[in-house]
């Protein structure tokens, strides 16, 4: 009886591992899409070089 369990585990392990690899692949693709969307998002506030202009006003 115990041998049958071991045989089933050996038979099913490659399918289990393939499922785990597919799961990691899907998570990586979702992460990649989020990063690409974040990179392509235009900022709501475009302040340009105001920091340097304000710094010059403070220092002068």
C-alpha distance matrix in Angstrom:
0.0 3.8 5.4 5.3 6.9 9.1 10.1 11.0 12.9 14.7 15.6 16.9 18.6 21.7 22.3 22.0 24.4 26.7 26.9 27.8 30.5 31.9 32.1 34.1 36.2 37.2 38.1 40.2 42.0 42.8 44.1 46.2 47.7 48.7 50.4 52.2 53.4 54.5 56.4 58.1 59.2 62.9 63.9 65.7 68.2 70.1 72.2 73.0 75.0 76.3 74.9 77.2 80.1 79.7 79.4 82.6 84.4 83.2 84.3 87.7
3.8 0.0 3.8 5.4 5.3 6.6 8.8 10.1 10.9 12.6 14.4 15.6 16.5 19.8 20.8 20.2 22.2 24.9 25.2 25.7 28.3 30.0 30.2 31.8 34.2 35.3 36.0 37.9 40.0 40.8 41.9 44.0 45.7 46.6 48.1 50.1 51.4 52.3 54.1 56.0 57.1 60.8 61.7 63.6 66.0 67.8 69.8 70.6 72.4 73.7 72.2 74.4 77.4 77.0 76.5 79.8 81.6 80.4 81.3 84.8
5.4 3.8 0.0 3.8 5.4 5.1 6.2 8.6 9.8 10.5 12.1 14.2 15.2 18.1 19.4 19.4 21.1 23.6 24.4 25.1 27.3 29.1 29.8 31.3 33.3 34.8 35.7 37.4 39.3 40.5 41.6 43.4 45.2 46.4 47.7 49.6 51.0 52.2 53.8 55.6 56.9 60.6 61.8 63.8 66.2 67.8 69.9 70.5 72.3 73.8 72.3 74.4 77.5 77.3 76.7 79.9 81.8 80.8 81.6 85.0
5.3 5.4 3.8 0.0 3.8 5.4 5.0 6.1 8.5 9.8 10.3 12.1 13.9 16.7 17.4 17.6 19.9 22.0 22.5 23.7 26.0 27.4 28.1 30.0 31.9 33.0 34.2 36.1 37.7 38.8 40.3 42.0 43.6 44.8 46.4 48.1 49.4 50.7 52.4 54.0 55.3 59.0 60.3 62.2 64.8 66.5 68.7 69.4 71.4 72.8 71.5 73.7 76.7 76.5 76.2 79.3 81.2 80.2 81.2 84.5
6.9 5.3 5.4 3.8 0.0 3.8 5.4 5.1 6.2 8.6 9.8 10.5 11.8 15.2 15.7 15.2 17.6 20.0 20.2 21.0 23.6 25.1 25.4 27.2 29.4 30.4 31.3 33.3 35.2 36.1 37.4 39.4 40.9 42.0 43.6 45.4 46.7 47.8 49.6 51.3 52.5 56.2 57.3 59.2 61.7 63.4 65.6 66.3 68.3 69.7 68.3 70.6 73.5 73.2 72.9 76.1 77.9 76.9 77.9 81.2
9.1 6.6 5.1 5.4 3.8 0.0 3.8 5.4 5.0 6.2 8.5 9.9 10.3 13.5 14.9 14.5 16.1 18.8 19.6 20.1 22.3 24.3 24.8 26.2 28.3 29.8 30.7 32.3 34.4 35.5 36.6 38.4 40.2 41.4 42.7 44.5 46.0 47.1 48.7 50.6 51.9 55.6 56.7 58.8 61.2 62.7 64.8 65.4 67.2 68.7 67.3 69.4 72.4 72.2 71.7 74.9 76.8 75.8 76.6 80.0
10.1 8.8 6.2 5.0 5.4 3.8 0.0 3.8 5.4 5.1 6.0 8.6 9.9 12.3 13.7 14.2 15.9 17.9 19.1 20.2 22.1 23.7 24.8 26.4 28.1 29.6 30.9 32.4 34.1 35.5 36.9 38.4 40.1 41.6 42.9 44.4 46.0 47.4 48.8 50.5 52.0 55.7 57.1 59.2 61.7 63.2 65.4 65.9 67.9 69.5 68.2 70.3 73.3 73.2 72.8 75.9 77.9 77.0 77.9 81.2
11.0 10.1 8.6 6.1 5.1 5.4 3.8 0.0 3.8 5.4 4.9 6.0 8.3 11.0 11.3 11.7 14.1 15.9 16.5 17.9 20.1 21.4 22.2 24.2 25.9 27.0 28.4 30.2 31.8 33.0 34.5 36.2 37.6 39.0 40.6 42.2 43.5 45.0 46.6 48.1 49.5 53.2 54.6 56.6 59.2 60.8 63.1 63.7 65.8 67.4 66.2 68.4 71.3 71.2 71.0 74.1 75.9 75.1 76.1 79.4
12.9 10.9 9.8 8.5 6.2 5.0 5.4 3.8 0.0 3.8 5.4 5.2 5.7 9.1 10.1 9.5 11.5 14.0 14.6 15.3 17.7 19.4 20.0 21.6 23.6 24.9 26.0 27.7 29.5 30.7 32.0 33.7 35.4 36.7 38.1 39.8 41.3 42.5 44.1 45.8 47.1 50.9 52.1 54.2 56.7 58.2 60.4 61.0 63.0 64.5 63.2 65.3 68.3 68.2 67.8 70.9 72.8 71.9 72.9 76.2
14.7 12.6 10.5 9.8 8.6 6.2 5.1 5.4 3.8 0.0 3.8 5.6 5.4 7.7 9.8 10.2 11.2 13.4 15.0 15.8 17.4 19.3 20.6 21.8 23.5 25.3 26.5 27.8 29.6 31.2 32.3 33.7 35.6 37.1 38.3 39.8 41.6 42.9 44.2 45.9 47.5 51.3 52.6 54.9 57.4 58.7 60.9 61.2 63.1 64.8 63.5 65.5 68.6 68.6 68.2 71.2 73.2 72.4 73.2 76.5
15.6 14.4 12.1 10.3 9.8 8.5 6.0 4.9 5.4 3.8 0.0 3.8 5.8 7.0 8.1 9.6 11.3 12.5 14.0 15.7 17.1 18.4 20.0 21.7 22.9 24.4 26.2 27.5 28.9 30.6 32.1 33.3 34.9 36.7 38.0 39.3 40.9 42.5 43.8 45.3 47.0 50.7 52.3 54.6 57.2 58.5 60.9 61.2 63.3 65.1 64.0 66.0 69.0 69.1 68.9 71.8 73.8 73.2 74.1 77.2
16.9 15.6 14.2 12.1 10.5 9.9 8.6 6.0 5.2 5.6 3.8 0.0 3.8 5.7 5.4 6.2 8.7 10.0 10.8 12.5 14.4 15.5 16.7 18.7 20.1 21.3 22.9 24.6 26.0 27.3 29.0 30.4 31.9 33.5 35.0 36.4 37.8 39.4 40.9 42.4 43.8 47.6 49.1 51.2 53.9 55.3 57.7 58.2 60.4 62.1 61.0 63.1 66.0 66.1 65.9 68.9 70.8 70.2 71.2 74.4
18.6 16.5 15.2 13.9 11.8 10.3 9.9 8.3 5.7 5.4 5.8 3.8 0.0 3.8 5.4 5.0 6.0 8.5 9.8 10.4 12.2 14.1 15.2 16.6 18.2 19.9 21.2 22.5 24.3 25.8 27.0 28.5 30.3 31.8 33.0 34.6 36.3 37.6 38.9 40.7 42.2 45.9 47.3 49.6 52.0 53.4 55.7 56.0 58.1 59.7 58.5 60.6 63.6 63.6 63.3 66.3 68.3 67.6 68.4 71.7
21.7 19.8 18.1 16.7 15.2 13.5 12.3 11.0 9.1 7.7 7.0 5.7 3.8 0.0 3.8 5.4 5.0 6.0 8.6 9.8 10.4 12.2 14.1 15.3 16.3 18.3 20.0 21.0 22.4 24.4 25.7 26.7 28.5 30.4 31.5 32.7 34.6 36.1 37.2 38.8 40.6 44.3 46.0 48.4 50.9 52.0 54.4 54.6 56.6 58.5 57.4 59.3 62.3 62.6 62.3 65.2 67.3 66.7 67.5 70.7
22.3 20.8 19.4 17.4 15.7 14.9 13.7 11.3 10.1 9.8 8.1 5.4 5.4 3.8 0.0 3.8 5.4 5.0 6.2 8.7 9.8 10.5 12.3 14.4 15.2 16.5 18.5 19.9 21.0 22.6 24.4 25.6 27.0 28.8 30.3 31.4 33.0 34.7 36.1 37.4 39.0 42.8 44.5 46.7 49.4 50.7 53.2 53.6 55.9 57.6 56.8 58.8 61.6 61.9 61.8 64.7 66.7 66.2 67.2 70.3
22.0 20.2 19.4 17.6 15.2 14.5 14.2 11.7 9.5 10.2 9.6 6.2 5.0 5.4 3.8 0.0 3.8 5.4 5.1 6.3 8.7 9.9 10.6 12.6 14.3 15.4 16.8 18.6 20.1 21.3 22.8 24.5 26.0 27.4 28.9 30.5 31.9 33.3 34.9 36.4 37.8 41.6 43.0 45.1 47.7 49.2 51.6 52.1 54.3 55.9 54.8 57.0 59.8 59.9 59.8 62.8 64.7 64.0 65.1 68.2
24.4 22.2 21.1 19.9 17.6 16.1 15.9 14.1 11.5 11.2 11.3 8.7 6.0 5.0 5.4 3.8 0.0 3.8 5.3 5.0 6.2 8.6 9.8 10.7 12.3 14.3 15.5 16.5 18.4 20.1 21.2 22.5 24.5 26.0 27.1 28.6 30.4 31.7 32.9 34.7 36.3 40.1 41.5 43.9 46.3 47.5 49.8 50.1 52.1 53.9 52.7 54.7 57.7 57.9 57.6 60.5 62.6 61.9 62.8 66.0
26.7 24.9 23.6 22.0 20.0 18.8 17.9 15.9 14.0 13.4 12.5 10.0 8.5 6.0 5.0 5.4 3.8 0.0 3.8 5.4 5.1 6.2 8.6 10.0 10.5 12.3 14.4 15.3 16.5 18.5 20.0 20.9 22.6 24.5 25.7 26.8 28.6 30.3 31.4 32.9 34.7 38.4 40.1 42.5 45.1 46.2 48.7 48.9 51.2 53.0 52.1 54.1 56.9 57.3 57.2 60.0 62.0 61.7 62.6 65.6
26.9 25.2 24.4 22.5 20.2 19.6 19.1 16.5 14.6 15.0 14.0 10.8 9.8 8.6 6.2 5.1 5.3 3.8 0.0 3.8 5.4 5.0 6.1 8.7 9.8 10.6 12.4 14.2 15.3 16.6 18.5 19.9 21.2 22.8 24.5 25.8 27.1 28.7 30.3 31.6 33.1 36.9 38.5 40.6 43.3 44.7 47.2 47.8 50.1 51.7 50.9 53.1 55.8 56.0 56.1 59.0 60.8 60.4 61.5 64.6
27.8 25.7 25.1 23.7 21.0 20.1 20.2 17.9 15.3 15.8 15.7 12.5 10.4 9.8 8.7 6.3 5.0 5.4 3.8 0.0 3.8 5.4 5.0 6.3 8.6 10.0 10.7 12.4 14.4 15.5 16.7 18.4 20.2 21.4 22.8 24.5 26.0 27.2 28.7 30.5 31.9 35.6 36.9 39.1 41.6 43.0 45.3 45.8 48.0 49.6 48.5 50.7 53.5 53.6 53.5 56.5 58.4 57.8 58.8 62.0
30.5 28.3 27.3 26.0 23.6 22.3 22.1 20.1 17.7 17.4 17.1 14.4 12.2 10.4 9.8 8.7 6.2 5.1 5.4 3.8 0.0 3.8 5.4 5.2 6.2 8.7 10.0 10.5 12.3 14.4 15.3 16.4 18.4 20.1 21.1 22.5 24.4 25.7 26.9 28.6 30.3 34.0 35.6 38.1 40.5 41.6 43.9 44.2 46.3 48.1 47.2 49.1 52.0 52.3 52.2 55.0 57.0 56.6 57.5 60.6
31.9 30.0 29.1 27.4 25.1 24.3 23.7 21.4 19.4 19.3 18.4 15.5 14.1 12.2 10.5 9.9 8.6 6.2 5.0 5.4 3.8 0.0 3.8 5.5 5.0 6.2 8.7 9.8 10.5 12.4 14.2 15.2 16.5 18.5 20.0 21.0 22.6 24.4 25.6 26.9 28.6 32.4 34.2 36.5 39.2 40.3 42.9 43.3 45.7 47.4 46.8 48.8 51.5 51.9 52.0 54.8 56.7 56.5 57.6 60.5
32.1 30.2 29.8 28.1 25.4 24.8 24.8 22.2 20.0 20.6 20.0 16.7 15.2 14.1 12.3 10.6 9.8 8.6 6.1 5.0 5.4 3.8 0.0 3.8 5.4 5.2 6.3 8.7 10.0 10.8 12.4 14.3 15.6 16.8 18.6 20.1 21.3 22.8 24.5 26.0 27.2 31.0 32.5 34.6 37.2 38.7 41.2 41.8 44.1 45.7 44.9 47.2 49.8 50.0 50.1 53.1 54.8 54.4 55.6 58.7
34.1 31.8 31.3 30.0 27.2 26.2 26.4 24.2 21.6 21.8 21.7 18.7 16.6 15.3 14.4 12.6 10.7 10.0 8.7 6.3 5.2 5.5 3.8 0.0 3.8 5.5 5.1 6.1 8.6 9.9 10.5 12.2 14.3 15.4 16.5 18.3 20.0 21.1 22.5 24.4 25.8 29.5 30.8 33.2 35.6 36.8 39.1 39.6 41.7 43.4 42.4 44.5 47.3 47.5 47.5 50.4 52.3 51.8 52.9 55.9
36.2 34.2 33.3 31.9 29.4 28.3 28.1 25.9 23.6 23.5 22.9 20.1 18.2 16.3 15.2 14.3 12.3 10.5 9.8 8.6 6.2 5.0 5.4 3.8 0.0 3.8 5.5 5.1 6.2 8.7 9.9 10.4 12.3 14.3 15.3 16.4 18.3 19.9 21.0 22.5 24.3 28.0 29.8 32.3 34.8 35.8 38.3 38.5 40.8 42.7 42.0 44.0 46.7 47.2 47.2 50.0 52.0 51.8 52.8 55.7
37.2 35.3 34.8 33.0 30.4 29.8 29.6 27.0 24.9 25.3 24.4 21.3 19.9 18.3 16.5 15.4 14.3 12.3 10.6 10.0 8.7 6.2 5.2 5.5 3.8 0.0 3.8 5.4 5.1 6.2 8.6 9.8 10.6 12.4 14.3 15.3 16.5 18.4 20.0 21.1 22.6 26.3 28.1 30.3 33.1 34.4 37.1 37.6 40.1 41.8 41.3 43.5 46.0 46.3 46.7 49.5 51.2 51.1 52.4 55.2
38.1 36.0 35.7 34.2 31.3 30.7 30.9 28.4 26.0 26.5 26.2 22.9 21.2 20.0 18.5 16.8 15.5 14.4 12.4 10.7 10.0 8.7 6.3 5.1 5.5 3.8 0.0 3.8 5.5 5.1 6.2 8.6 10.0 10.7 12.4 14.3 15.4 16.5 18.4 20.1 21.2 24.9 26.2 28.4 31.0 32.4 34.9 35.5 37.9 39.4 38.7 41.0 43.6 43.7 43.9 46.9 48.6 48.3 49.6 52.5
40.2 37.9 37.4 36.1 33.3 32.3 32.4 30.2 27.7 27.8 27.5 24.6 22.5 21.0 19.9 18.6 16.5 15.3 14.2 12.4 10.5 9.8 8.7 6.1 5.1 5.4 3.8 0.0 3.8 5.5 5.0 6.1 8.7 9.9 10.5 12.3 14.2 15.3 16.4 18.4 20.0 23.6 25.1 27.7 30.0 31.1 33.4 33.7 35.9 37.7 37.0 39.0 41.7 42.1 42.2 45.0 46.9 46.7 47.8 50.7
42.0 40.0 39.3 37.7 35.2 34.4 34.1 31.8 29.5 29.6 28.9 26.0 24.3 22.4 21.0 20.1 18.4 16.5 15.3 14.4 12.3 10.5 10.0 8.6 6.2 5.1 5.5 3.8 0.0 3.8 5.4 5.0 6.2 8.6 9.8 10.5 12.2 14.1 15.2 16.4 18.3 22.0 23.9 26.5 29.1 30.0 32.7 33.0 35.5 37.4 37.0 39.0 41.5 42.1 42.5 45.1 47.0 47.1 48.3 51.0
42.8 40.8 40.5 38.8 36.1 35.5 35.5 33.0 30.7 31.2 30.6 27.3 25.8 24.4 22.6 21.3 20.1 18.5 16.6 15.5 14.4 12.4 10.8 9.9 8.7 6.2 5.1 5.5 3.8 0.0 3.8 5.4 5.1 6.3 8.7 9.9 10.6 12.3 14.2 15.4 16.5 20.3 21.9 24.1 26.9 28.2 31.0 31.6 34.3 35.8 35.5 37.8 40.2 40.5 41.1 43.9 45.5 45.5 46.9 49.6
44.1 41.9 41.6 40.3 37.4 36.6 36.9 34.5 32.0 32.3 32.1 29.0 27.0 25.7 24.4 22.8 21.2 20.0 18.5 16.7 15.3 14.2 12.4 10.5 9.9 8.6 6.2 5.0 5.4 3.8 0.0 3.8 5.5 5.1 6.3 8.7 9.9 10.6 12.3 14.3 15.4 19.1 20.3 22.8 25.2 26.4 28.8 29.3 31.7 33.3 32.7 35.0 37.5 37.8 38.1 40.9 42.7 42.5 43.8 46.6
46.2 44.0 43.4 42.0 39.4 38.4 38.4 36.2 33.7 33.7 33.3 30.4 28.5 26.7 25.6 24.5 22.5 20.9 19.9 18.4 16.4 15.2 14.3 12.2 10.4 9.8 8.6 6.1 5.0 5.4 3.8 0.0 3.8 5.4 5.1 6.2 8.6 9.8 10.5 12.3 14.3 17.9 19.6 22.5 24.8 25.5 28.1 28.2 30.6 32.6 32.1 34.1 36.7 37.3 37.6 40.2 42.1 42.3 43.4 46.1
47.7 45.7 45.2 43.6 40.9 40.2 40.1 37.6 35.4 35.6 34.9 31.9 30.3 28.5 27.0 26.0 24.5 22.6 21.2 20.2 18.4 16.5 15.6 14.3 12.3 10.6 10.0 8.7 6.2 5.1 5.5 3.8 0.0 3.8 5.4 5.1 6.1 8.5 9.8 10.5 12.2 15.9 18.0 20.5 23.3 24.2 27.1 27.5 30.3 32.1 32.0 34.2 36.4 37.1 37.8 40.3 42.0 42.3 43.7 46.2
48.7 46.6 46.4 44.8 42.0 41.4 41.6 39.0 36.7 37.1 36.7 33.5 31.8 30.4 28.8 27.4 26.0 24.5 22.8 21.4 20.1 18.5 16.8 15.4 14.3 12.4 10.7 9.9 8.6 6.3 5.1 5.4 3.8 0.0 3.8 5.5 5.1 6.0 8.5 9.9 10.5 14.2 15.7 18.0 20.7 22.0 24.7 25.4 28.2 29.6 29.5 31.9 34.1 34.4 35.1 37.9 39.4 39.5 41.1 43.7
50.4 48.1 47.7 46.4 43.6 42.7 42.9 40.6 38.1 38.3 38.0 35.0 33.0 31.5 30.3 28.9 27.1 25.7 24.5 22.8 21.1 20.0 18.6 16.5 15.3 14.3 12.4 10.5 9.8 8.7 6.3 5.1 5.4 3.8 0.0 3.8 5.5 5.0 6.1 8.6 10.0 13.4 14.7 17.7 19.8 20.6 23.0 23.3 25.8 27.6 27.2 29.3 31.8 32.3 32.8 35.4 37.2 37.3 38.6 41.3
52.2 50.1 49.6 48.1 45.4 44.5 44.4 42.2 39.8 39.8 39.3 36.4 34.6 32.7 31.4 30.5 28.6 26.8 25.8 24.5 22.5 21.0 20.1 18.3 16.4 15.3 14.3 12.3 10.5 9.9 8.7 6.2 5.1 5.5 3.8 0.0 3.8 5.4 5.0 6.2 8.6 12.1 14.3 17.3 19.7 20.1 22.9 22.9 25.6 27.7 27.7 29.7 31.9 32.8 33.5 35.8 37.6 38.2 39.4 41.8
53.4 51.4 51.0 49.4 46.7 46.0 46.0 43.5 41.3 41.6 40.9 37.8 36.3 34.6 33.0 31.9 30.4 28.6 27.1 26.0 24.4 22.6 21.3 20.0 18.3 16.5 15.4 14.2 12.2 10.6 9.9 8.6 6.1 5.1 5.5 3.8 0.0 3.8 5.4 5.1 6.1 9.9 12.2 14.7 17.5 18.4 21.5 22.0 25.0 26.7 27.1 29.4 31.2 31.9 33.0 35.4 36.9 37.5 39.1 41.3
54.5 52.3 52.2 50.7 47.8 47.1 47.4 45.0 42.5 42.9 42.5 39.4 37.6 36.1 34.7 33.3 31.7 30.3 28.7 27.2 25.7 24.4 22.8 21.1 19.9 18.4 16.5 15.3 14.1 12.3 10.6 9.8 8.5 6.0 5.0 5.4 3.8 0.0 3.8 5.5 5.3 8.6 9.9 12.7 15.0 16.0 18.8 19.4 22.3 23.8 23.8 26.2 28.3 28.7 29.7 32.3 33.7 34.1 35.7 38.1
56.4 54.1 53.8 52.4 49.6 48.7 48.8 46.6 44.1 44.2 43.8 40.9 38.9 37.2 36.1 34.9 32.9 31.4 30.3 28.7 26.9 25.6 24.5 22.5 21.0 20.0 18.4 16.4 15.2 14.2 12.3 10.5 9.8 8.5 6.1 5.0 5.4 3.8 0.0 3.8 5.6 8.2 10.0 13.4 15.2 15.3 17.9 17.9 20.6 22.6 22.8 24.7 26.9 27.8 28.6 30.9 32.6 33.3 34.6 36.9
58.1 56.0 55.6 54.0 51.3 50.6 50.5 48.1 45.8 45.9 45.3 42.4 40.7 38.8 37.4 36.4 34.7 32.9 31.6 30.5 28.6 26.9 26.0 24.4 22.5 21.1 20.1 18.4 16.4 15.4 14.3 12.3 10.5 9.9 8.6 6.2 5.1 5.5 3.8 0.0 3.8 6.4 9.4 12.5 14.8 14.8 18.0 17.9 21.1 23.1 23.8 25.8 27.5 28.6 29.8 31.9 33.4 34.4 35.9 37.9
59.2 57.1 56.9 55.3 52.5 51.9 52.0 49.5 47.1 47.5 47.0 43.8 42.2 40.6 39.0 37.8 36.3 34.7 33.1 31.9 30.3 28.6 27.2 25.8 24.3 22.6 21.2 20.0 18.3 16.5 15.4 14.3 12.2 10.5 10.0 8.6 6.1 5.3 5.6 3.8 0.0 3.8 6.4 9.0 11.7 12.5 15.8 16.5 19.9 21.3 22.2 24.6 26.0 26.8 28.2 30.5 31.7 32.6 34.4 36.4
62.9 60.8 60.6 59.0 56.2 55.6 55.7 53.2 50.9 51.3 50.7 47.6 45.9 44.3 42.8 41.6 40.1 38.4 36.9 35.6 34.0 32.4 31.0 29.5 28.0 26.3 24.9 23.6 22.0 20.3 19.1 17.9 15.9 14.2 13.4 12.1 9.9 8.6 8.2 6.4 3.8 0.0 3.8 6.5 8.8 9.1 12.6 13.4 16.9 18.3 19.6 21.9 23.0 23.9 25.7 27.7 28.8 29.9 31.8 33.6
63.9 61.7 61.8 60.3 57.3 56.7 57.1 54.6 52.1 52.6 52.3 49.1 47.3 46.0 44.5 43.0 41.5 40.1 38.5 36.9 35.6 34.2 32.5 30.8 29.8 28.1 26.2 25.1 23.9 21.9 20.3 19.6 18.0 15.7 14.7 14.3 12.2 9.9 10.0 9.4 6.4 3.8 0.0 3.8 5.5 6.5 9.7 11.2 14.6 15.5 16.6 19.3 20.3 20.8 22.6 25.0 25.8 26.7 28.8 30.7
65.7 63.6 63.8 62.2 59.2 58.8 59.2 56.6 54.2 54.9 54.6 51.2 49.6 48.4 46.7 45.1 43.9 42.5 40.6 39.1 38.1 36.5 34.6 33.2 32.3 30.3 28.4 27.7 26.5 24.1 22.8 22.5 20.5 18.0 17.7 17.3 14.7 12.7 13.4 12.5 9.0 6.5 3.8 0.0 3.8 6.5 9.6 12.1 15.5 15.5 17.0 20.0 20.5 20.6 22.9 25.2 25.5 26.4 28.9 30.6
68.2 66.0 66.2 64.8 61.7 61.2 61.7 59.2 56.7 57.4 57.2 53.9 52.0 50.9 49.4 47.7 46.3 45.1 43.3 41.6 40.5 39.2 37.2 35.6 34.8 33.1 31.0 30.0 29.1 26.9 25.2 24.8 23.3 20.7 19.8 19.7 17.5 15.0 15.2 14.8 11.7 8.8 5.5 3.8 0.0 3.8 6.1 9.1 12.2 11.8 13.4 16.5 16.8 16.8 19.2 21.5 21.7 22.7 25.2 26.8
70.1 67.8 67.8 66.5 63.4 62.7 63.2 60.8 58.2 58.7 58.5 55.3 53.4 52.0 50.7 49.2 47.5 46.2 44.7 43.0 41.6 40.3 38.7 36.8 35.8 34.4 32.4 31.1 30.0 28.2 26.4 25.5 24.2 22.0 20.6 20.1 18.4 16.0 15.3 14.8 12.5 9.1 6.5 6.5 3.8 0.0 3.8 5.7 9.3 9.7 11.8 14.2 14.5 15.3 17.6 19.5 20.0 21.5 23.7 25.1
72.2 69.8 69.9 68.7 65.6 64.8 65.4 63.1 60.4 60.9 60.9 57.7 55.7 54.4 53.2 51.6 49.8 48.7 47.2 45.3 43.9 42.9 41.2 39.1 38.3 37.1 34.9 33.4 32.7 31.0 28.8 28.1 27.1 24.7 23.0 22.9 21.5 18.8 17.9 18.0 15.8 12.6 9.7 9.6 6.1 3.8 0.0 3.8 6.4 6.0 8.2 10.8 10.9 11.5 13.9 15.8 16.3 17.7 19.9 21.3
73.0 70.6 70.5 69.4 66.3 65.4 65.9 63.7 61.0 61.2 61.2 58.2 56.0 54.6 53.6 52.1 50.1 48.9 47.8 45.8 44.2 43.3 41.8 39.6 38.5 37.6 35.5 33.7 33.0 31.6 29.3 28.2 27.5 25.4 23.3 22.9 22.0 19.4 17.9 17.9 16.5 13.4 11.2 12.1 9.1 5.7 3.8 0.0 3.8 5.8 8.0 9.3 9.9 11.7 13.5 14.8 16.0 17.8 19.4 20.6
75.0 72.4 72.3 71.4 68.3 67.2 67.9 65.8 63.0 63.1 63.3 60.4 58.1 56.6 55.9 54.3 52.1 51.2 50.1 48.0 46.3 45.7 44.1 41.7 40.8 40.1 37.9 35.9 35.5 34.3 31.7 30.6 30.3 28.2 25.8 25.6 25.0 22.3 20.6 21.1 19.9 16.9 14.6 15.5 12.2 9.3 6.4 3.8 0.0 3.8 5.4 5.7 6.6 8.8 10.2 11.2 12.9 14.7 15.9 17.2
76.3 73.7 73.8 72.8 69.7 68.7 69.5 67.4 64.5 64.8 65.1 62.1 59.7 58.5 57.6 55.9 53.9 53.0 51.7 49.6 48.1 47.4 45.7 43.4 42.7 41.8 39.4 37.7 37.4 35.8 33.3 32.6 32.1 29.6 27.6 27.7 26.7 23.8 22.6 23.1 21.3 18.3 15.5 15.5 11.8 9.7 6.0 5.8 3.8 0.0 3.8 5.5 5.0 5.9 8.3 9.8 10.5 12.2 14.1 15.4
74.9 72.2 72.3 71.5 68.3 67.3 68.2 66.2 63.2 63.5 64.0 61.0 58.5 57.4 56.8 54.8 52.7 52.1 50.9 48.5 47.2 46.8 44.9 42.4 42.0 41.3 38.7 37.0 37.0 35.5 32.7 32.1 32.0 29.5 27.2 27.7 27.1 23.8 22.8 23.8 22.2 19.6 16.6 17.0 13.4 11.8 8.2 8.0 5.4 3.8 0.0 3.8 5.5 5.3 6.1 8.7 10.0 10.6 12.2 14.3
77.2 74.4 74.4 73.7 70.6 69.4 70.3 68.4 65.3 65.5 66.0 63.1 60.6 59.3 58.8 57.0 54.7 54.1 53.1 50.7 49.1 48.8 47.2 44.5 44.0 43.5 41.0 39.0 39.0 37.8 35.0 34.1 34.2 31.9 29.3 29.7 29.4 26.2 24.7 25.8 24.6 21.9 19.3 20.0 16.5 14.2 10.8 9.3 5.7 5.5 3.8 0.0 3.8 5.5 5.0 6.2 8.7 9.9 10.5 12.2
80.1 77.4 77.5 76.7 73.5 72.4 73.3 71.3 68.3 68.6 69.0 66.0 63.6 62.3 61.6 59.8 57.7 56.9 55.8 53.5 52.0 51.5 49.8 47.3 46.7 46.0 43.6 41.7 41.5 40.2 37.5 36.7 36.4 34.1 31.8 31.9 31.2 28.3 26.9 27.5 26.0 23.0 20.3 20.5 16.8 14.5 10.9 9.9 6.6 5.0 5.5 3.8 0.0 3.8 5.4 5.2 6.4 8.8 10.1 10.8
79.7 77.0 77.3 76.5 73.2 72.2 73.2 71.2 68.2 68.6 69.1 66.1 63.6 62.6 61.9 59.9 57.9 57.3 56.0 53.6 52.3 51.9 50.0 47.5 47.2 46.3 43.7 42.1 42.1 40.5 37.8 37.3 37.1 34.4 32.3 32.8 31.9 28.7 27.8 28.6 26.8 23.9 20.8 20.6 16.8 15.3 11.5 11.7 8.8 5.9 5.3 5.5 3.8 0.0 3.8 5.4 5.1 6.3 8.7 10.0
79.4 76.5 76.7 76.2 72.9 71.7 72.8 71.0 67.8 68.2 68.9 65.9 63.3 62.3 61.8 59.8 57.6 57.2 56.1 53.5 52.2 52.0 50.1 47.5 47.2 46.7 43.9 42.2 42.5 41.1 38.1 37.6 37.8 35.1 32.8 33.5 33.0 29.7 28.6 29.8 28.2 25.7 22.6 22.9 19.2 17.6 13.9 13.5 10.2 8.3 6.1 5.0 5.4 3.8 0.0 3.8 5.4 5.1 6.2 8.6
82.6 79.8 79.9 79.3 76.1 74.9 75.9 74.1 70.9 71.2 71.8 68.9 66.3 65.2 64.7 62.8 60.5 60.0 59.0 56.5 55.0 54.8 53.1 50.4 50.0 49.5 46.9 45.0 45.1 43.9 40.9 40.2 40.3 37.9 35.4 35.8 35.4 32.3 30.9 31.9 30.5 27.7 25.0 25.2 21.5 19.5 15.8 14.8 11.2 9.8 8.7 6.2 5.2 5.4 3.8 0.0 3.8 5.5 5.2 6.1
84.4 81.6 81.8 81.2 77.9 76.8 77.9 75.9 72.8 73.2 73.8 70.8 68.3 67.3 66.7 64.7 62.6 62.0 60.8 58.4 57.0 56.7 54.8 52.3 52.0 51.2 48.6 46.9 47.0 45.5 42.7 42.1 42.0 39.4 37.2 37.6 36.9 33.7 32.6 33.4 31.7 28.8 25.8 25.5 21.7 20.0 16.3 16.0 12.9 10.5 10.0 8.7 6.4 5.1 5.4 3.8 0.0 3.8 5.6 5.4
83.2 80.4 80.8 80.2 76.9 75.8 77.0 75.1 71.9 72.4 73.2 70.2 67.6 66.7 66.2 64.0 61.9 61.7 60.4 57.8 56.6 56.5 54.4 51.8 51.8 51.1 48.3 46.7 47.1 45.5 42.5 42.3 42.3 39.5 37.3 38.2 37.5 34.1 33.3 34.4 32.6 29.9 26.7 26.4 22.7 21.5 17.7 17.8 14.7 12.2 10.6 9.9 8.8 6.3 5.1 5.5 3.8 0.0 3.8 5.6
84.3 81.3 81.6 81.2 77.9 76.6 77.9 76.1 72.9 73.2 74.1 71.2 68.4 67.5 67.2 65.1 62.8 62.6 61.5 58.8 57.5 57.6 55.6 52.9 52.8 52.4 49.6 47.8 48.3 46.9 43.8 43.4 43.7 41.1 38.6 39.4 39.1 35.7 34.6 35.9 34.4 31.8 28.8 28.9 25.2 23.7 19.9 19.4 15.9 14.1 12.2 10.5 10.1 8.7 6.2 5.2 5.6 3.8 0.0 3.8
87.7 84.8 85.0 84.5 81.2 80.0 81.2 79.4 76.2 76.5 77.2 74.4 71.7 70.7 70.3 68.2 66.0 65.6 64.6 62.0 60.6 60.5 58.7 55.9 55.7 55.2 52.5 50.7 51.0 49.6 46.6 46.1 46.2 43.7 41.3 41.8 41.3 38.1 36.9 37.9 36.4 33.6 30.7 30.6 26.8 25.1 21.3 20.6 17.2 15.4 14.3 12.2 10.8 10.0 8.6 6.1 5.4 5.6 3.8 0.0
